[in-house]
Amino acid sequence: MPKVSKQSATQIQEFGPVTSRRAEMGGLLVEFASFGADADLDGPLQALPGAACQCPHWGYVITGRMRYVFGDHEEVYEAGDAFYQPPGHRPYVDAGTEMLQLSPVDGLAVTERAITDWMERQEGRTP
């Protein structure tokens, strides 16, 4: 049976202050994320419908605090909380937060492409 841990994850990516250690399993991306600073995706998500992440996520907050904003409400998760976030959310994560998150590979690719494009524009790497 496949398994992955923060230490054994083979894909390591940096998104600004966020470190992501991940592996794909059965069509899901298993991700251990650590936030070195407060983070939000308000800028990068502008390119997506409703300026919100359109990928569902399931996960567990290991340490710290996260807040997800929807059009009509918000939800807060802290250390020890398991969560499910349907499409249409905007995440805000406190510095020092660590979480385990599972996301459909295809859906997450769309969101990450928007984030990468936005970061490159901010750095002046694309017209």
Rosetta constraint file for C-alpha pairs under 8 A:
AtomPair CA 2 CA 25 HARMONIC 7.25 0.50
AtomPair CA 3 CA 25 HARMONIC 7.99 0.50
AtomPair CA 4 CA 8 HARMONIC 5.85 0.50
AtomPair CA 4 CA 9 HARMONIC 5.92 0.50
AtomPair CA 4 CA 23 HARMONIC 6.98 0.50
AtomPair CA 4 CA 30 HARMONIC 7.81 0.50
AtomPair CA 5 CA 9 HARMONIC 5.92 0.50
AtomPair CA 6 CA 21 HARMONIC 6.19 0.50
AtomPair CA 6 CA 22 HARMONIC 7.59 0.50
AtomPair CA 6 CA 32 HARMONIC 5.86 0.50
AtomPair CA 9 CA 21 HARMONIC 5.58 0.50
AtomPair CA 9 CA 22 HARMONIC 5.08 0.50
AtomPair CA 9 CA 23 HARMONIC 5.52 0.50
AtomPair CA 10 CA 21 HARMONIC 7.11 0.50
AtomPair CA 10 CA 22 HARMONIC 6.50 0.50
AtomPair CA 10 CA 23 HARMONIC 6.34 0.50
AtomPair CA 11 CA 20 HARMONIC 7.90 0.50
AtomPair CA 11 CA 21 HARMONIC 5.73 0.50
AtomPair CA 11 CA 22 HARMONIC 5.16 0.50
AtomPair CA 11 CA 23 HARMONIC 6.18 0.50
AtomPair CA 12 CA 19 HARMONIC 7.19 0.50
AtomPair CA 12 CA 20 HARMONIC 5.62 0.50
AtomPair CA 12 CA 21 HARMONIC 4.57 0.50
AtomPair CA 12 CA 22 HARMONIC 6.42 0.50
AtomPair CA 13 CA 19 HARMONIC 5.93 0.50
AtomPair CA 13 CA 20 HARMONIC 5.15 0.50
AtomPair CA 13 CA 21 HARMONIC 6.63 0.50
AtomPair CA 14 CA 18 HARMONIC 5.74 0.50
AtomPair CA 14 CA 19 HARMONIC 4.77 0.50
AtomPair CA 14 CA 20 HARMONIC 6.30 0.50
AtomPair CA 15 CA 19 HARMONIC 6.47 0.50
AtomPair CA 15 CA 20 HARMONIC 7.79 0.50
AtomPair CA 17 CA 35 HARMONIC 5.90 0.50
AtomPair CA 17 CA 36 HARMONIC 5.02 0.50
AtomPair CA 17 CA 37 HARMONIC 5.71 0.50
AtomPair CA 17 CA 39 HARMONIC 7.63 0.50
AtomPair CA 18 CA 33 HARMONIC 6.74 0.50
AtomPair CA 18 CA 34 HARMONIC 5.66 0.50
AtomPair CA 18 CA 35 HARMONIC 4.65 0.50
AtomPair CA 18 CA 36 HARMONIC 6.16 0.50
AtomPair CA 18 CA 37 HARMONIC 7.72 0.50
AtomPair CA 19 CA 33 HARMONIC 5.63 0.50
AtomPair CA 19 CA 34 HARMONIC 5.23 0.50
AtomPair CA 19 CA 35 HARMONIC 6.62 0.50
AtomPair CA 19 CA 36 HARMONIC 8.00 0.50
AtomPair CA 20 CA 31 HARMONIC 6.31 0.50
AtomPair CA 20 CA 32 HARMONIC 5.74 0.50
AtomPair CA 20 CA 33 HARMONIC 4.50 0.50
AtomPair CA 20 CA 34 HARMONIC 6.61 0.50
AtomPair CA 21 CA 31 HARMONIC 5.66 0.50
AtomPair CA 21 CA 32 HARMONIC 5.10 0.50
AtomPair CA 21 CA 33 HARMONIC 6.38 0.50
AtomPair CA 22 CA 29 HARMONIC 6.70 0.50
AtomPair CA 22 CA 30 HARMONIC 5.45 0.50
AtomPair CA 22 CA 31 HARMONIC 4.32 0.50
AtomPair CA 22 CA 32 HARMONIC 6.19 0.50
AtomPair CA 23 CA 29 HARMONIC 5.83 0.50
AtomPair CA 23 CA 30 HARMONIC 5.42 0.50
AtomPair CA 23 CA 31 HARMONIC 6.74 0.50
AtomPair CA 24 CA 28 HARMONIC 5.66 0.50
AtomPair CA 24 CA 29 HARMONIC 4.51 0.50
AtomPair CA 24 CA 30 HARMONIC 6.04 0.50
AtomPair CA 24 CA 105 HARMONIC 7.51 0.50
AtomPair CA 25 CA 29 HARMONIC 6.32 0.50
AtomPair CA 25 CA 30 HARMONIC 6.97 0.50
AtomPair CA 27 CA 104 HARMONIC 6.04 0.50
AtomPair CA 27 CA 105 HARMONIC 5.78 0.50
AtomPair CA 28 CA 102 HARMONIC 6.16 0.50
AtomPair CA 28 CA 103 HARMONIC 5.36 0.50
AtomPair CA 28 CA 104 HARMONIC 4.52 0.50
AtomPair CA 28 CA 105 HARMONIC 5.24 0.50
AtomPair CA 29 CA 101 HARMONIC 7.93 0.50
AtomPair CA 29 CA 102 HARMONIC 5.52 0.50
AtomPair CA 29 CA 103 HARMONIC 5.24 0.50
AtomPair CA 29 CA 104 HARMONIC 6.11 0.50
AtomPair CA 29 CA 105 HARMONIC 5.40 0.50
AtomPair CA 30 CA 100 HARMONIC 7.28 0.50
AtomPair CA 30 CA 101 HARMONIC 6.00 0.50
AtomPair CA 30 CA 102 HARMONIC 4.76 0.50
AtomPair CA 30 CA 103 HARMONIC 6.91 0.50
AtomPair CA 31 CA 100 HARMONIC 5.66 0.50
AtomPair CA 31 CA 101 HARMONIC 5.14 0.50
AtomPair CA 31 CA 102 HARMONIC 6.26 0.50
AtomPair CA 32 CA 98 HARMONIC 7.24 0.50
AtomPair CA 32 CA 99 HARMONIC 5.79 0.50
AtomPair CA 32 CA 100 HARMONIC 4.64 0.50
AtomPair CA 32 CA 101 HARMONIC 6.50 0.50
AtomPair CA 33 CA 98 HARMONIC 5.60 0.50
AtomPair CA 33 CA 99 HARMONIC 5.41 0.50
AtomPair CA 33 CA 100 HARMONIC 6.45 0.50
AtomPair CA 33 CA 101 HARMONIC 7.66 0.50
AtomPair CA 34 CA 96 HARMONIC 7.00 0.50
AtomPair CA 34 CA 97 HARMONIC 5.94 0.50
AtomPair CA 34 CA 98 HARMONIC 4.48 0.50
AtomPair CA 34 CA 99 HARMONIC 6.75 0.50
AtomPair CA 35 CA 39 HARMONIC 7.32 0.50
AtomPair CA 35 CA 93 HARMONIC 7.48 0.50
AtomPair CA 35 CA 94 HARMONIC 7.28 0.50
AtomPair CA 35 CA 95 HARMONIC 5.37 0.50
AtomPair CA 35 CA 96 HARMONIC 5.47 0.50
AtomPair CA 35 CA 97 HARMONIC 5.39 0.50
AtomPair CA 35 CA 98 HARMONIC 6.45 0.50
AtomPair CA 36 CA 95 HARMONIC 5.26 0.50
AtomPair CA 36 CA 96 HARMONIC 5.70 0.50
AtomPair CA 36 CA 97 HARMONIC 7.77 0.50
AtomPair CA 37 CA 94 HARMONIC 6.74 0.50
AtomPair CA 37 CA 95 HARMONIC 4.04 0.50
AtomPair CA 37 CA 96 HARMONIC 6.84 0.50
AtomPair CA 38 CA 92 HARMONIC 7.49 0.50
AtomPair CA 38 CA 93 HARMONIC 5.66 0.50
AtomPair CA 38 CA 94 HARMONIC 4.48 0.50
AtomPair CA 38 CA 95 HARMONIC 4.37 0.50
AtomPair CA 39 CA 92 HARMONIC 5.74 0.50
AtomPair CA 39 CA 93 HARMONIC 5.13 0.50
AtomPair CA 39 CA 94 HARMONIC 6.54 0.50
AtomPair CA 39 CA 95 HARMONIC 7.28 0.50
AtomPair CA 40 CA 90 HARMONIC 7.60 0.50
AtomPair CA 40 CA 91 HARMONIC 5.80 0.50
AtomPair CA 40 CA 92 HARMONIC 4.54 0.50
AtomPair CA 40 CA 93 HARMONIC 6.44 0.50
AtomPair CA 41 CA 45 HARMONIC 5.79 0.50
AtomPair CA 41 CA 90 HARMONIC 6.76 0.50
AtomPair CA 41 CA 91 HARMONIC 6.52 0.50
AtomPair CA 41 CA 92 HARMONIC 7.33 0.50
AtomPair CA 41 CA 115 HARMONIC 7.81 0.50
AtomPair CA 42 CA 46 HARMONIC 6.59 0.50
AtomPair CA 42 CA 51 HARMONIC 7.38 0.50
AtomPair CA 42 CA 52 HARMONIC 7.95 0.50
AtomPair CA 42 CA 90 HARMONIC 7.00 0.50
AtomPair CA 43 CA 118 HARMONIC 7.31 0.50
AtomPair CA 44 CA 114 HARMONIC 5.94 0.50
AtomPair CA 44 CA 115 HARMONIC 4.79 0.50
AtomPair CA 44 CA 116 HARMONIC 7.96 0.50
AtomPair CA 44 CA 117 HARMONIC 7.82 0.50
AtomPair CA 44 CA 118 HARMONIC 5.18 0.50
AtomPair CA 44 CA 119 HARMONIC 7.45 0.50
AtomPair CA 45 CA 51 HARMONIC 4.90 0.50
AtomPair CA 45 CA 52 HARMONIC 5.46 0.50
AtomPair CA 45 CA 53 HARMONIC 6.46 0.50
AtomPair CA 45 CA 90 HARMONIC 7.89 0.50
AtomPair CA 45 CA 111 HARMONIC 7.53 0.50
AtomPair CA 45 CA 114 HARMONIC 6.71 0.50
AtomPair CA 45 CA 115 HARMONIC 6.98 0.50
AtomPair CA 46 CA 50 HARMONIC 7.59 0.50
AtomPair CA 46 CA 51 HARMONIC 4.23 0.50
AtomPair CA 46 CA 52 HARMONIC 7.14 0.50
AtomPair CA 47 CA 51 HARMONIC 6.31 0.50
AtomPair CA 47 CA 114 HARMONIC 6.45 0.50
AtomPair CA 48 CA 52 HARMONIC 6.08 0.50
AtomPair CA 48 CA 53 HARMONIC 6.91 0.50
AtomPair CA 48 CA 54 HARMONIC 7.48 0.50
AtomPair CA 48 CA 111 HARMONIC 7.65 0.50
AtomPair CA 48 CA 114 HARMONIC 7.38 0.50
AtomPair CA 49 CA 53 HARMONIC 7.99 0.50
AtomPair CA 49 CA 54 HARMONIC 7.47 0.50
AtomPair CA 50 CA 88 HARMONIC 7.11 0.50
AtomPair CA 51 CA 90 HARMONIC 7.90 0.50
AtomPair CA 52 CA 87 HARMONIC 7.72 0.50
AtomPair CA 52 CA 88 HARMONIC 5.07 0.50
AtomPair CA 52 CA 89 HARMONIC 5.16 0.50
AtomPair CA 52 CA 90 HARMONIC 5.26 0.50
AtomPair CA 53 CA 87 HARMONIC 6.01 0.50
AtomPair CA 53 CA 88 HARMONIC 5.45 0.50
AtomPair CA 53 CA 89 HARMONIC 5.40 0.50
AtomPair CA 53 CA 90 HARMONIC 6.18 0.50
AtomPair CA 53 CA 111 HARMONIC 6.33 0.50
AtomPair CA 54 CA 86 HARMONIC 7.75 0.50
AtomPair CA 54 CA 87 HARMONIC 4.19 0.50
AtomPair CA 54 CA 88 HARMONIC 5.32 0.50
AtomPair CA 54 CA 89 HARMONIC 7.30 0.50
AtomPair CA 54 CA 107 HARMONIC 7.23 0.50
AtomPair CA 54 CA 111 HARMONIC 7.21 0.50
AtomPair CA 55 CA 86 HARMONIC 6.99 0.50
AtomPair CA 55 CA 87 HARMONIC 5.03 0.50
AtomPair CA 55 CA 88 HARMONIC 7.79 0.50
AtomPair CA 55 CA 103 HARMONIC 7.18 0.50
AtomPair CA 55 CA 104 HARMONIC 7.35 0.50
AtomPair CA 55 CA 107 HARMONIC 5.00 0.50
AtomPair CA 55 CA 108 HARMONIC 5.73 0.50
AtomPair CA 55 CA 111 HARMONIC 7.20 0.50
AtomPair CA 56 CA 84 HARMONIC 7.37 0.50
AtomPair CA 56 CA 85 HARMONIC 5.48 0.50
AtomPair CA 56 CA 86 HARMONIC 4.48 0.50
AtomPair CA 56 CA 87 HARMONIC 5.03 0.50
AtomPair CA 56 CA 103 HARMONIC 6.27 0.50
AtomPair CA 56 CA 104 HARMONIC 7.32 0.50
AtomPair CA 56 CA 107 HARMONIC 7.68 0.50
AtomPair CA 57 CA 83 HARMONIC 7.94 0.50
AtomPair CA 57 CA 84 HARMONIC 5.67 0.50
AtomPair CA 57 CA 85 HARMONIC 5.12 0.50
AtomPair CA 57 CA 86 HARMONIC 6.66 0.50
AtomPair CA 57 CA 101 HARMONIC 6.47 0.50
AtomPair CA 57 CA 102 HARMONIC 5.68 0.50
AtomPair CA 57 CA 103 HARMONIC 4.85 0.50
AtomPair CA 57 CA 104 HARMONIC 7.71 0.50
AtomPair CA 58 CA 82 HARMONIC 7.62 0.50
AtomPair CA 58 CA 83 HARMONIC 5.61 0.50
AtomPair CA 58 CA 84 HARMONIC 4.40 0.50
AtomPair CA 58 CA 85 HARMONIC 6.42 0.50
AtomPair CA 58 CA 101 HARMONIC 5.67 0.50
AtomPair CA 58 CA 102 HARMONIC 5.14 0.50
AtomPair CA 58 CA 103 HARMONIC 6.61 0.50
AtomPair CA 59 CA 82 HARMONIC 5.59 0.50
AtomPair CA 59 CA 83 HARMONIC 5.25 0.50
AtomPair CA 59 CA 84 HARMONIC 6.55 0.50
AtomPair CA 59 CA 99 HARMONIC 7.06 0.50
AtomPair CA 59 CA 100 HARMONIC 5.28 0.50
AtomPair CA 59 CA 101 HARMONIC 4.12 0.50
AtomPair CA 59 CA 102 HARMONIC 5.89 0.50
AtomPair CA 60 CA 79 HARMONIC 7.91 0.50
AtomPair CA 60 CA 80 HARMONIC 6.86 0.50
AtomPair CA 60 CA 81 HARMONIC 5.73 0.50
AtomPair CA 60 CA 82 HARMONIC 4.22 0.50
AtomPair CA 60 CA 83 HARMONIC 6.09 0.50
AtomPair CA 60 CA 99 HARMONIC 5.67 0.50
AtomPair CA 60 CA 100 HARMONIC 5.21 0.50
AtomPair CA 60 CA 101 HARMONIC 6.54 0.50
AtomPair CA 61 CA 65 HARMONIC 7.38 0.50
AtomPair CA 61 CA 77 HARMONIC 7.05 0.50
AtomPair CA 61 CA 78 HARMONIC 6.06 0.50
AtomPair CA 61 CA 79 HARMONIC 4.83 0.50
AtomPair CA 61 CA 80 HARMONIC 5.66 0.50
AtomPair CA 61 CA 81 HARMONIC 5.55 0.50
AtomPair CA 61 CA 82 HARMONIC 6.46 0.50
AtomPair CA 61 CA 97 HARMONIC 7.56 0.50
AtomPair CA 61 CA 98 HARMONIC 6.29 0.50
AtomPair CA 61 CA 99 HARMONIC 4.44 0.50
AtomPair CA 61 CA 100 HARMONIC 6.52 0.50
AtomPair CA 62 CA 79 HARMONIC 5.09 0.50
AtomPair CA 62 CA 80 HARMONIC 6.03 0.50
AtomPair CA 62 CA 81 HARMONIC 7.96 0.50
AtomPair CA 62 CA 97 HARMONIC 7.37 0.50
AtomPair CA 62 CA 98 HARMONIC 5.33 0.50
AtomPair CA 62 CA 99 HARMONIC 5.07 0.50
AtomPair CA 62 CA 100 HARMONIC 7.19 0.50
AtomPair CA 63 CA 78 HARMONIC 7.04 0.50
AtomPair CA 63 CA 79 HARMONIC 4.52 0.50
AtomPair CA 63 CA 80 HARMONIC 7.46 0.50
AtomPair CA 63 CA 96 HARMONIC 7.18 0.50
AtomPair CA 63 CA 97 HARMONIC 5.11 0.50
AtomPair CA 63 CA 98 HARMONIC 5.13 0.50
AtomPair CA 63 CA 99 HARMONIC 6.93 0.50
AtomPair CA 64 CA 78 HARMONIC 5.77 0.50
AtomPair CA 64 CA 79 HARMONIC 5.50 0.50
AtomPair CA 64 CA 94 HARMONIC 6.55 0.50
AtomPair CA 64 CA 95 HARMONIC 7.46 0.50
AtomPair CA 64 CA 96 HARMONIC 5.88 0.50
AtomPair CA 64 CA 97 HARMONIC 4.00 0.50
AtomPair CA 64 CA 98 HARMONIC 6.50 0.50
AtomPair CA 65 CA 76 HARMONIC 7.22 0.50
AtomPair CA 65 CA 77 HARMONIC 5.69 0.50
AtomPair CA 65 CA 78 HARMONIC 4.34 0.50
AtomPair CA 65 CA 79 HARMONIC 6.52 0.50
AtomPair CA 65 CA 93 HARMONIC 6.27 0.50
AtomPair CA 65 CA 94 HARMONIC 5.64 0.50
AtomPair CA 65 CA 97 HARMONIC 6.02 0.50
AtomPair CA 66 CA 76 HARMONIC 5.75 0.50
AtomPair CA 66 CA 77 HARMONIC 5.21 0.50
AtomPair CA 66 CA 78 HARMONIC 6.41 0.50
AtomPair CA 66 CA 91 HARMONIC 7.18 0.50
AtomPair CA 66 CA 92 HARMONIC 5.81 0.50
AtomPair CA 66 CA 93 HARMONIC 4.42 0.50
AtomPair CA 66 CA 94 HARMONIC 6.20 0.50
AtomPair CA 66 CA 97 HARMONIC 7.61 0.50
AtomPair CA 67 CA 74 HARMONIC 6.89 0.50
AtomPair CA 67 CA 75 HARMONIC 5.67 0.50
AtomPair CA 67 CA 76 HARMONIC 4.37 0.50
AtomPair CA 67 CA 77 HARMONIC 6.30 0.50
AtomPair CA 67 CA 91 HARMONIC 5.93 0.50
AtomPair CA 67 CA 92 HARMONIC 5.08 0.50
AtomPair CA 67 CA 93 HARMONIC 6.29 0.50
AtomPair CA 68 CA 74 HARMONIC 5.48 0.50
AtomPair CA 68 CA 75 HARMONIC 5.25 0.50
AtomPair CA 68 CA 76 HARMONIC 6.42 0.50
AtomPair CA 68 CA 89 HARMONIC 6.00 0.50
AtomPair CA 68 CA 90 HARMONIC 5.51 0.50
AtomPair CA 68 CA 91 HARMONIC 4.57 0.50
AtomPair CA 68 CA 92 HARMONIC 6.19 0.50
AtomPair CA 69 CA 73 HARMONIC 6.17 0.50
AtomPair CA 69 CA 74 HARMONIC 4.25 0.50
AtomPair CA 69 CA 75 HARMONIC 6.57 0.50
AtomPair CA 69 CA 89 HARMONIC 5.54 0.50
AtomPair CA 69 CA 90 HARMONIC 5.11 0.50
AtomPair CA 69 CA 91 HARMONIC 6.48 0.50
AtomPair CA 69 CA 92 HARMONIC 7.97 0.50
AtomPair CA 70 CA 74 HARMONIC 5.68 0.50
AtomPair CA 70 CA 88 HARMONIC 6.32 0.50
AtomPair CA 70 CA 89 HARMONIC 4.96 0.50
AtomPair CA 70 CA 90 HARMONIC 6.61 0.50
AtomPair CA 71 CA 88 HARMONIC 7.84 0.50
AtomPair CA 71 CA 89 HARMONIC 7.89 0.50
AtomPair CA 77 CA 81 HARMONIC 5.88 0.50
AtomPair CA 77 CA 82 HARMONIC 7.86 0.50
AtomPair CA 77 CA 83 HARMONIC 7.45 0.50
AtomPair CA 85 CA 89 HARMONIC 7.23 0.50
AtomPair CA 93 CA 97 HARMONIC 6.89 0.50
AtomPair CA 103 CA 107 HARMONIC 7.44 0.50
AtomPair CA 103 CA 108 HARMONIC 6.39 0.50
AtomPair CA 104 CA 108 HARMONIC 6.14 0.50
AtomPair CA 105 CA 109 HARMONIC 6.21 0.50
AtomPair CA 106 CA 110 HARMONIC 6.94 0.50
AtomPair CA 107 CA 111 HARMONIC 6.97 0.50
AtomPair CA 108 CA 112 HARMONIC 6.07 0.50
AtomPair CA 109 CA 113 HARMONIC 6.00 0.50
AtomPair CA 110 CA 114 HARMONIC 6.50 0.50
AtomPair CA 111 CA 115 HARMONIC 6.37 0.50
AtomPair CA 112 CA 116 HARMONIC 6.05 0.50
AtomPair CA 113 CA 117 HARMONIC 6.08 0.50
AtomPair CA 114 CA 118 HARMONIC 6.14 0.50
AtomPair CA 115 CA 119 HARMONIC 6.14 0.50
AtomPair CA 116 CA 120 HARMONIC 6.14 0.50
AtomPair CA 117 CA 121 HARMONIC 6.25 0.50
AtomPair CA 118 CA 122 HARMONIC 6.23 0.50
AtomPair CA 119 CA 123 HARMONIC 6.28 0.50
AtomPair CA 120 CA 124 HARMONIC 6.14 0.50
AtomPair CA 120 CA 125 HARMONIC 5.07 0.50
AtomPair CA 120 CA 126 HARMONIC 6.07 0.50
AtomPair CA 121 CA 125 HARMONIC 5.76 0.50
AtomPair CA 121 CA 126 HARMONIC 5.28 0.50
AtomPair CA 121 CA 127 HARMONIC 7.05 0.50
